[in-house]
């Protein structure tokens, strides 16, 4: 795959990553795992990767317009990064820059997403990954998001967040 047709200075695996990301139309452990693996493999492109994920949250088409696959992708990438190198957390720093905008974009998904969004952000707040001031603002707004109480959770969060990144050891 060594074509010198560098459209807009895109790195050669850009399309591969974008395609993997666009495949995440539902909460699929295996597809999220692929995106996570590619993110770790191309960590030197972390700015592009974060940008693509943030853009996908705003514009990407998913099943029932859910934003949960992207939420779990961010979580999975951050956890994989912590597992791999505890000192230089490029993804966490980069996602942290727009975590407030990301939260707002995620909240524009269906009401059935809200319970999981609340749970994940509460977890992230405990992990202290992202800027304190932005997380404080999010946590004070999180109680205002409408939650669909009747919705039975098909997937339990621990299972989802435990996306195992064994392929990076």
Helices and strands as residue ranges (DSSP letters): G 7-9, H 14-22, H 29-41, G 43-45, H 46-59, G 63-65, H 68-84, H 90-97, H 99-106, G 111-113, H 114-127, H 132-142, H 157-161, G 166-168
